[in-house]
Amino acid sequence: MIGIKGLTVDLGDFILKGADLRVEKGEYFIILGPTGAGKTVLLEAIAGLHPVRSGEIWMGGKDITKLEPEKRGIGFVYQDYALFPHLSVKDNILFGLKRRKHTKKETAEALEWLVGLLQIKHLLERKPGTLSGGEAQKVSLARALSTNPEVVFLDEPLSALDPEQRERVQRELRDIQRRLGQTFVHVTHDFEEAVALGDRIAVLGEGRIVQVGTPEEVFRQPNSEFVARFAMTRNIYSGEVRDDSSRGTVMDIGGVEVEVITELRGSLHASLRPEDILLSREALVSSARNSLVGTITKVEDRGPTINVTVSTPVDFVCLVTRRSLEELGLVEGDEVHVAFKASAVHIF
């Protein structure tokens, strides 16, 4: 559907460097990265809004690198929705259709279809200034879909919404995309949003695409410390991986040896997700091949979950529910057991 090859965009104070990427037809594709990583620049370059220094942009098997933006078949939903404040919702939605000189019948049919799809009939005569964030987001999406684009770009479309609205609109976006079979490319800095929506994710860092994969691959198998930290892995270590005659493959992290499963050897990195570590008062009898004793040095309240840091002396950040914390009676200074499977340790 979309292919970019060696794409470089030089904006003076920022450079998107040699990006390679492929988005398949009908995918809900996420571009994920921190502020300033180049997510919007990449999106706007594909849309033809920035000059390309080098590389190619393909869509539907055609080279569109030098094609005018309005001929690329892309619908765009911006972070601030970019609705015309002096126009009604109805006129905002139909703006693109009227510029393309569709007949009145075609325009009416398109409006009826969009209103039904997004459930916004009751908003048609209102002005953008009277809409909630969720309502404005729907109107902006309706305008983007009105011209029947090949692909829809969404630039941080949920960032202005409160948490409750964000979850609801996430569900609605995914449902609409699936019903249409439309290709969506969605930019966000929120990892949970990326996992909830994306078929695949491209992670950007400092103007480079650093990893592409399914949410599970990026979440469980980060290919760098940057991706691991951005995916909230928390437990990231450097050490030596070697063979042990009695235990198999082990990694030495700061004097603590843990069993791992990998074909790699030598100086490497490891990541271990907090939710993959079990905490207990007594040593657990389980399939987990790693069991250590340590002292709780920090308890951090995160609302429904708690981060518990255990020093063994290597620090392990563990995630527990509030109920588990209360049932175990865990407080700083307590001695506890930590256990995790060798397969839970990702080596890179």
Buried (B, 14 or more C-beta within 10 A) or exposed (E): BBBBBEBBBBBEEEBBBBBEBBBEEBBBBBBBBBEBBBBBBBBBBBBBEBEBBEBBBBBEEEEBBEBEEEEBBBBBBBBEBBBEEEBBBBBBBBBBBEEEEBEEEEBEEBBEBBBEBBEBEEBBEBBBEEBEBBBBBBBBBBBBBBBEBBBBBBBBBBBBBEEEBBBEBBEBBBEBBEEEEBBBBBBBBBBEBBBBBBBBBBBBBBBBBBBBBBBEBBBBBBBBBBBBBBBEBBBBBEBEBEEEEEEEBBBEBEEBBBBBBBEEEEEBBBBBBBEBBBBBEEEBEEEBBBBBEBBBEEBEEEEEBBBBBBEBEBBBBBBBEEEBBEEBEBEEEBEBBBBBBBBBBBBB
